Amino acid sequence: MGFGGSIFLIALGAIFAFAVEADLGWLNLAVVGWVLMLAGVAGLLLTLHFWNSRRRAVVAPVRGERVVAEQVVPVRDDRVVEEYREVRQPRRTV
């Protein structure tokens, strides 16, 4: 859903829950507003979780090398594509 969609659902739900006072008889807009706000909060939490778990950096304390390990393996046309990246500091020349 993303950040934008989640914030939009939260804002739309707040408008329905707190600002609109229409009587439709068969539909309670306050309940619809609360449901939209809960869906927006759930989408926001899921988006934050997936953004935080995309990459993890591992730091070797002895040499100061930084290795980026990617847990997500993208699939394209029924083929598994594995990607490994290693970032090292340049060696010092004397």
DALINLIN-V690678 format. One record per helix or strand of 3 or more residues. SS is the DSSP state (H for helix, E for strand). FROM is the first residue (numbers start at 1). TO is the last residue. If there is no record, write none. Layout:
BEGIN
ss->SS from->FROM to->TO
ss->SS from->FROM to->TO
END
This chain:
BEGIN
ss->H from->2 to->19
ss->H from->29 to->52
ss->E from->55 to->59
ss->E from->66 to->70
ss->E from->85 to->87
END
